[in-house]
């Protein structure tokens, strides 16, 4: 069975401690950048157009969700349903 929530892939193996340290340093640097972006206020990360579009999209989906579920249930293949 495939775990669809596993995004990391297979474990990484290194030949030397130096190589492992370098991989850890690169991963930590990437994580620092992600933390900065994810913790920043949305107005600093995204333009107003994208924020406006996202707000409208979320409102439209939330308002019509019950009717969307009925349609999705009709058109979704049986093997997609749990």
C-alpha positions as CSV (number, residue, x, y, z in Angstrom):
1,X,0.0,0.0,0.0
2,X,1.3,3.5,-0.9
3,X,1.4,6.1,1.8
4,X,0.3,9.3,0.0
5,X,1.2,11.4,3.0
6,X,4.9,10.6,2.8
7,X,6.5,13.4,0.9
8,X,10.1,12.8,1.9
9,X,11.0,9.8,-0.3
10,X,13.5,7.2,0.6
11,X,16.1,7.8,3.4
12,X,19.3,9.5,2.2
13,X,22.6,7.6,2.8
14,X,26.0,9.2,2.8
15,X,29.5,7.7,2.6
16,X,31.2,10.2,5.0
17,X,30.3,12.3,8.1
18,X,31.4,15.4,6.1
19,X,28.9,14.6,3.4
20,X,26.2,14.1,6.0
21,X,27.1,17.4,7.6
22,X,26.9,19.2,4.3
23,X,23.5,17.7,3.5
24,X,22.2,18.7,6.9
25,X,23.6,22.3,6.4
26,X,21.8,22.6,3.0
27,X,18.5,21.2,4.5
28,X,18.7,23.6,7.5
29,X,19.3,26.6,5.2
30,X,16.3,25.6,3.0
31,X,14.2,25.2,6.2
32,X,15.2,28.7,7.4
33,X,14.0,30.2,4.1
34,X,10.7,28.2,4.3
35,X,10.2,29.5,7.9
36,X,10.7,33.1,6.8
37,X,8.2,32.8,3.9
38,X,5.6,30.8,5.8
39,X,5.7,33.1,8.8
40,X,5.6,36.3,6.8
41,X,2.3,38.2,6.5
42,X,0.5,37.2,3.3
43,X,0.6,40.7,1.9
44,X,4.4,40.6,1.9
45,X,4.5,37.2,0.1
46,X,1.7,37.4,-2.4
47,X,0.4,40.2,-4.6
48,X,-3.0,41.7,-4.0
49,X,-4.4,40.1,-7.2
50,X,-3.6,36.6,-5.9
51,X,-5.0,37.4,-2.4
52,X,-8.2,38.8,-3.9
53,X,-8.6,35.8,-6.2
54,X,-8.0,33.3,-3.4
55,X,-10.5,35.0,-1.1
56,X,-13.2,34.9,-3.9
57,X,-12.4,31.3,-4.7
58,X,-12.6,30.2,-1.0
59,X,-15.9,32.1,-0.6
60,X,-17.4,30.5,-3.8
61,X,-16.3,27.0,-2.8
62,X,-17.6,27.4,0.8
63,X,-20.9,28.8,-0.3
64,X,-21.6,26.0,-2.8
65,X,-19.8,23.1,-1.1
66,X,-22.9,21.0,-0.4
67,X,-24.0,21.0,-4.0
68,X,-20.5,20.4,-5.2
69,X,-20.2,17.3,-3.1
70,X,-23.3,15.8,-4.8
71,X,-21.9,16.5,-8.2
72,X,-18.5,15.1,-7.3
73,X,-20.1,12.0,-6.0
74,X,-21.9,11.4,-9.3
75,X,-18.9,12.0,-11.6
76,X,-16.1,10.5,-9.5
77,X,-15.0,7.0,-10.5
78,X,-16.0,4.3,-8.0
79,X,-12.3,3.4,-7.3
80,X,-11.6,7.0,-6.2
81,X,-14.2,6.7,-3.4
82,X,-13.1,5.4,0.0
